[in-house]
Amino acid sequence: MAVIDVQNLTKRFGQFVAVDRINFSVAAGEVFGFLGPNGAGKTSTIRILTGLSRATDGHCRVLGQEMSPENKEVRRKIGVVFEEPNLYTRLTGRQNLEFFATLYGVKKQRVSELLQEFQLGEAEGKAVAHYSKGMKQRLLICRALLSDPDLLILDEPTSGLDLASVELIRGHIHSLARQGKTVFMSTHSLEEADELCGRVAFVNHGKIIAEGDPAALKLRFGQDYLKVDLIPSLPLAEFWQMVESIQPIKTEQDGKVISVIVGLSSDRLGYEIDQLRSAGRILRVHSQEASLREVFKSVLG
């Protein structure tokens, strides 16, 4: 049974169609990425998945039941972290969690375990108003995990956080997947989606325009490439004329070092490398696989 099963899901606001007949499913133990630009329909979809908004048309089944604002039974089995931190800032970190633990009927031992897991034990007695953004986000995830939910929905879980918090949160997402938990996440970080997600869907103008395994999408929409770092030996005008003649994917410059990036599958690859070798002193040559960023650019035009 799919943990999330969406069929022809549609959400309209008057004449504006925010979500336009989308279809996707998410299996148990899967980390699923929902990617797209601002205004693409991601937040509207998440609000329907969490029962905060009612679909105009179509079906949204979560944990085997049709989701709606009235379905409190399913909502109790979902942990949600929205992009905006909705915490009680005058309360301490522990008090925030203990308040919700009481609502969920969860033992206080669970609060202590989560505070330690997310490295908030030393700050548990401080008012949340004095927490950093990373600490607040970790506390929000602790709150979402209090009831040991079957499904965790994350909206931009690491946006604007320090590296330590990012690594900690990503590590816990990996851990949840290994435990058989399902994670549905919306993120602007394509590198994060590439690292964490078994499948992703790209959404734009309310429609899903590409979906699948990141590796398969990169093969389909991107291309592997070769990056050549060199110091020109020709006069710069002549050097750039030669570079333009081989039509690279792009060029980058850092001081005296110029990087020329060419497609690894190019039929002219040998010729292009020979041209670069004749035009300067090559420092490094390394291959790089296509990225989800290239897929993003390709599918969104």
Buried (B, 14 or more C-beta within 10 A) or exposed (E): EBBBBBEEBBBBEEEEBBBBBBBBBBBBBBBBBBBBEEEBBBBBBBBBBBBEBEBBEBEBBBBEEEBBEEBEEBBEBBBBBBBEBEBEEEBBBBBBBBEBBEEBEBEEEBBBEBBEBBBBBEBBEBBBEEBEEBBBBBBBBBBBBBBEBBBBBBBBBBBEBBEEBBEBBBEBBBEBBEEEBBBBBBBBBBEBBBBBBBBBBBBBBBBBBBBBEBEEBBBEBBBEBBBBBBEBEBEEEEBBEBBEEBEBBEBEEEEEBBBBBBBBEBEEBEEBBEBBBEBBEBEEEEEEEBBBEBBBEBBBE
